[in-house]
Amino acid sequence: MVGGSMSSTRQYLALLLVAMTITACAKKVPPATATTPQPAPPSATGTPPAPPRPAQRVEDGLPVPVQPVGEDAIGSRSLDDLNRDSPLRPVFFPLDAFELDAAARSVAGANAEVLKRYPSWMITLEGHCDERGTAEYNLALGERRAIAVRTYLVSLGVSPDRIRTVSYGKEFPFDPGHTDEAWSKNRRAHFVITAK
Protein backbone atom coordinates (compact mmCIF):
# COMPACT_ATOMS: atom_id res chain seq x y z
CA MET A 1 0.00 0.00 0.00
CA VAL A 2 2.87 2.20 0.62
CA GLY A 3 3.73 2.05 -3.07
CA GLY A 4 0.16 2.93 -4.03
CA SER A 5 -0.08 5.94 -1.77
CA MET A 6 3.24 7.20 -2.99
CA SER A 7 2.03 7.02 -6.53
CA SER A 8 -1.16 8.88 -5.69
CA THR A 9 0.80 11.54 -3.84
CA ARG A 10 3.03 12.03 -6.87
CA GLN A 11 0.01 12.29 -9.13
CA TYR A 12 -1.59 14.72 -6.71
CA LEU A 13 1.56 16.83 -6.59
CA ALA A 14 1.90 16.72 -10.38
CA LEU A 15 -1.72 17.91 -10.79
CA LEU A 16 -1.17 20.60 -8.19
CA LEU A 17 1.95 21.81 -10.04
CA VAL A 18 0.09 21.94 -13.37
CA ALA A 19 -2.80 23.83 -11.78
CA MET A 20 -0.43 26.37 -10.23
CA THR A 21 1.39 26.85 -13.54
CA ILE A 22 -1.86 27.46 -15.40
CA THR A 23 -3.02 29.94 -12.76
CA ALA A 24 0.28 31.81 -12.85
CA CYS A 25 0.21 32.09 -16.66
CA ALA A 26 -3.42 33.18 -16.88
CA LYS A 27 -3.97 36.81 -18.01
CA LYS A 28 -5.32 38.97 -15.26
CA VAL A 29 -8.42 40.95 -16.21
CA PRO A 30 -8.79 44.32 -14.52
CA PRO A 31 -11.93 44.76 -12.52
CA ALA A 32 -14.85 46.33 -14.36
CA THR A 33 -15.38 50.04 -13.71
CA ALA A 34 -18.50 52.06 -14.23
CA THR A 35 -18.12 54.12 -17.44
CA THR A 36 -20.39 56.05 -19.71
CA PRO A 37 -21.35 53.97 -22.72
CA GLN A 38 -19.48 55.13 -25.84
CA PRO A 39 -21.19 55.27 -29.23
CA ALA A 40 -20.23 52.55 -31.62
CA PRO A 41 -17.64 53.51 -34.22
CA PRO A 42 -19.11 54.32 -37.66
CA SER A 43 -17.92 51.03 -39.14
CA ALA A 44 -19.79 49.07 -36.42
CA THR A 45 -23.14 50.74 -37.17
CA GLY A 46 -23.06 49.83 -40.86
CA THR A 47 -23.59 53.43 -42.10
CA PRO A 48 -20.65 55.63 -43.06
CA PRO A 49 -20.43 59.08 -41.46
CA ALA A 50 -21.95 61.97 -43.37
CA PRO A 51 -19.40 64.06 -45.29
CA PRO A 52 -18.67 67.47 -43.78
CA ARG A 53 -20.93 70.20 -45.11
CA PRO A 54 -19.18 73.00 -47.00
CA ALA A 55 -19.15 76.35 -45.26
CA GLN A 56 -21.86 78.64 -46.53
CA ARG A 57 -22.90 82.22 -46.22
CA VAL A 58 -26.32 83.61 -47.00
CA GLU A 59 -26.76 86.25 -49.67
CA ASP A 60 -30.22 87.51 -50.69
CA GLY A 61 -31.74 84.68 -48.66
CA LEU A 62 -29.89 81.97 -50.63
CA PRO A 63 -26.90 79.94 -49.40
CA VAL A 64 -23.67 80.77 -51.21
CA PRO A 65 -20.69 78.38 -50.86
CA VAL A 66 -17.60 79.95 -49.36
CA GLN A 67 -14.22 79.07 -50.89
CA PRO A 68 -11.98 77.05 -48.57
CA VAL A 69 -9.15 79.05 -47.01
CA GLY A 70 -6.47 77.04 -48.83
CA GLU A 71 -7.55 78.17 -52.29
CA ASP A 72 -6.15 81.41 -53.68
CA ALA A 73 -7.81 82.75 -56.80
CA ILE A 74 -4.91 85.11 -57.59
CA GLY A 75 -1.87 83.07 -56.58
CA SER A 76 -2.97 79.98 -58.52
CA ARG A 77 -3.31 81.81 -61.86
CA SER A 78 -0.75 81.58 -64.67
CA LEU A 79 1.60 84.50 -65.43
CA ASP A 80 -0.30 85.25 -68.65
CA ASP A 81 -3.61 85.41 -66.79
CA LEU A 82 -2.10 87.51 -64.00
CA ASN A 83 -0.70 90.05 -66.45
CA ARG A 84 -3.84 90.09 -68.61
CA ASP A 85 -6.03 90.96 -65.60
CA SER A 86 -3.36 92.17 -63.20
CA PRO A 87 -3.92 92.77 -59.50
CA LEU A 88 -1.12 95.37 -59.83
CA ARG A 89 -2.37 98.69 -61.19
CA PRO A 90 -0.25 101.17 -63.15
CA VAL A 91 1.01 104.34 -61.48
CA PHE A 92 0.26 107.48 -63.52
CA PHE A 93 2.27 110.73 -63.72
CA PRO A 94 1.61 114.33 -64.72
CA LEU A 95 3.31 115.80 -67.81
CA ASP A 96 7.12 115.92 -67.56
CA ALA A 97 7.09 114.55 -63.99
CA PHE A 98 8.51 111.49 -62.25
CA GLU A 99 7.71 112.31 -58.60
CA LEU A 100 4.87 110.33 -57.05
CA ASP A 101 1.90 112.47 -56.05
CA ALA A 102 -0.69 111.36 -53.45
CA ALA A 103 -2.71 109.33 -55.98
CA ALA A 104 0.42 107.59 -57.29
CA ARG A 105 1.59 106.76 -53.74
CA SER A 106 -1.84 105.30 -52.96
CA VAL A 107 -1.75 102.99 -55.99
CA ALA A 108 1.88 102.01 -55.38
CA GLY A 109 1.06 101.32 -51.71
CA ALA A 110 -1.80 98.99 -52.67
CA ASN A 111 0.53 97.22 -55.12
CA ALA A 112 3.15 96.86 -52.37
CA GLU A 113 0.57 95.05 -50.20
CA VAL A 114 -0.14 92.60 -53.03
CA LEU A 115 3.58 92.01 -53.53
CA LYS A 116 4.04 91.35 -49.80
CA ARG A 117 1.22 88.82 -49.94
CA TYR A 118 3.02 86.98 -52.78
CA PRO A 119 6.70 87.18 -51.80
CA SER A 120 7.87 84.87 -54.59
CA TRP A 121 6.63 87.20 -57.35
CA MET A 122 9.25 89.03 -59.40
CA ILE A 123 8.19 92.14 -61.30
CA THR A 124 9.42 94.48 -63.98
CA LEU A 125 8.47 98.14 -63.74
CA GLU A 126 8.14 99.62 -67.20
CA GLY A 127 8.52 103.40 -67.49
CA HIS A 128 6.31 104.93 -70.22
CA CYS A 129 5.73 108.42 -71.60
CA ASP A 130 3.33 110.11 -73.99
CA GLU A 131 4.32 110.78 -77.60
CA ARG A 132 5.48 114.36 -77.08
CA GLY A 133 9.20 115.02 -76.71
CA THR A 134 12.21 113.34 -78.29
CA ALA A 135 12.86 109.61 -78.04
CA GLU A 136 15.96 110.24 -75.88
CA TYR A 137 14.10 112.56 -73.50
CA ASN A 138 11.21 110.10 -73.09
CA LEU A 139 13.54 107.13 -72.50
CA ALA A 140 15.27 109.04 -69.69
CA LEU A 141 11.92 110.20 -68.21
CA GLY A 142 10.47 106.69 -68.41
CA GLU A 143 13.52 105.37 -66.55
CA ARG A 144 13.12 108.00 -63.81
CA ARG A 145 9.44 107.05 -63.43
CA ALA A 146 10.20 103.33 -63.09
CA ILE A 147 13.00 104.01 -60.59
CA ALA A 148 10.80 106.37 -58.54
CA VAL A 149 8.12 103.69 -58.16
CA ARG A 150 10.77 101.06 -57.35
CA THR A 151 12.25 103.30 -54.65
CA TYR A 152 8.82 103.85 -53.13
CA LEU A 153 8.01 100.11 -53.13
CA VAL A 154 11.34 99.36 -51.42
CA SER A 155 10.57 102.02 -48.77
CA LEU A 156 7.33 100.11 -48.08
CA GLY A 157 9.20 96.84 -47.46
CA VAL A 158 9.30 95.16 -50.87
CA SER A 159 12.70 93.57 -51.48
CA PRO A 160 14.70 95.41 -54.17
CA ASP A 161 15.88 92.03 -55.51
CA ARG A 162 12.35 91.37 -56.74
CA ILE A 163 12.06 94.52 -58.88
CA ARG A 164 13.63 95.14 -62.28
CA THR A 165 13.16 98.43 -64.15
CA VAL A 166 13.10 99.23 -67.85
CA SER A 167 12.14 102.30 -69.88
CA TYR A 168 10.21 102.17 -73.14
CA GLY A 169 9.79 105.93 -73.46
CA LYS A 170 7.01 106.61 -75.95
CA GLU A 171 7.38 103.32 -77.88
CA PHE A 172 4.44 101.36 -76.39
CA PRO A 173 1.51 103.69 -75.74
CA PHE A 174 -1.42 102.31 -73.77
CA ASP A 175 -3.76 104.56 -75.75
CA PRO A 176 -2.71 105.37 -79.35
CA GLY A 177 -4.83 108.54 -79.45
CA HIS A 178 -3.39 112.04 -79.82
CA THR A 179 -5.43 113.78 -77.12
CA ASP A 180 -4.76 114.91 -73.55
CA GLU A 181 -6.87 111.99 -72.29
CA ALA A 182 -4.82 109.46 -74.29
CA TRP A 183 -1.53 111.06 -73.27
CA SER A 184 -2.49 110.94 -69.57
CA LYS A 185 -2.97 107.15 -69.85
CA ASN A 186 0.45 106.74 -71.45
CA ARG A 187 2.47 108.57 -68.73
CA ARG A 188 2.84 105.63 -66.38
CA ALA A 189 4.91 103.03 -64.60
CA HIS A 190 3.43 99.70 -65.67
CA PHE A 191 3.79 96.57 -63.49
CA VAL A 192 4.57 93.24 -65.19
CA ILE A 193 4.79 90.05 -63.15
CA THR A 194 7.74 88.13 -64.59
CA ALA A 195 7.98 85.15 -62.20
CA LYS A 196 5.93 83.67 -59.40
GIJOMO-V138371 format. One record per residue. N is the residue number from 1. BURIAL is + if it has 16 or more other ideal C-beta (glycine too) atoms within 10 Angstrom, else -. Layout:
<<N;BURIAL> <N;BURIAL>>
//
This chain:
<<1;-> <2;-> <3;-> <4;-> <5;-> <6;-> <7;-> <8;-> <9;-> <10;-> <11;-> <12;-> <13;-> <14;-> <15;-> <16;-> <17;-> <18;-> <19;-> <20;-> <21;-> <22;-> <23;-> <24;-> <25;-> <26;-> <27;-> <28;-> <29;-> <30;-> <31;-> <32;-> <33;-> <34;-> <35;-> <36;-> <37;-> <38;-> <39;-> <40;-> <41;-> <42;-> <43;-> <44;-> <45;-> <46;-> <47;-> <48;-> <49;-> <50;-> <51;-> <52;-> <53;-> <54;-> <55;-> <56;-> <57;-> <58;-> <59;-> <60;-> <61;-> <62;-> <63;-> <64;-> <65;-> <66;-> <67;-> <68;-> <69;-> <70;-> <71;-> <72;-> <73;-> <74;-> <75;-> <76;-> <77;+> <78;-> <79;-> <80;-> <81;-> <82;+> <83;-> <84;-> <85;-> <86;+> <87;+> <88;+> <89;-> <90;+> <91;+> <92;+> <93;+> <94;-> <95;-> <96;-> <97;-> <98;+> <99;-> <100;+> <101;-> <102;-> <103;-> <104;+> <105;+> <106;-> <107;+> <108;+> <109;-> <110;-> <111;+> <112;+> <113;-> <114;+> <115;+> <116;-> <117;-> <118;-> <119;-> <120;-> <121;+> <122;-> <123;+> <124;-> <125;+> <126;+> <127;+> <128;+> <129;+> <130;+> <131;-> <132;-> <133;+> <134;-> <135;-> <136;-> <137;-> <138;+> <139;+> <140;+> <141;+> <142;+> <143;+> <144;+> <145;+> <146;+> <147;+> <148;+> <149;+> <150;+> <151;-> <152;+> <153;+> <154;-> <155;-> <156;-> <157;-> <158;+> <159;-> <160;-> <161;-> <162;+> <163;+> <164;-> <165;+> <166;-> <167;+> <168;+> <169;+> <170;+> <171;-> <172;-> <173;+> <174;+> <175;-> <176;-> <177;-> <178;-> <179;-> <180;-> <181;-> <182;-> <183;+> <184;+> <185;+> <186;+> <187;+> <188;+> <189;+> <190;+> <191;+> <192;+> <193;+> <194;-> <195;-> <196;->>
//
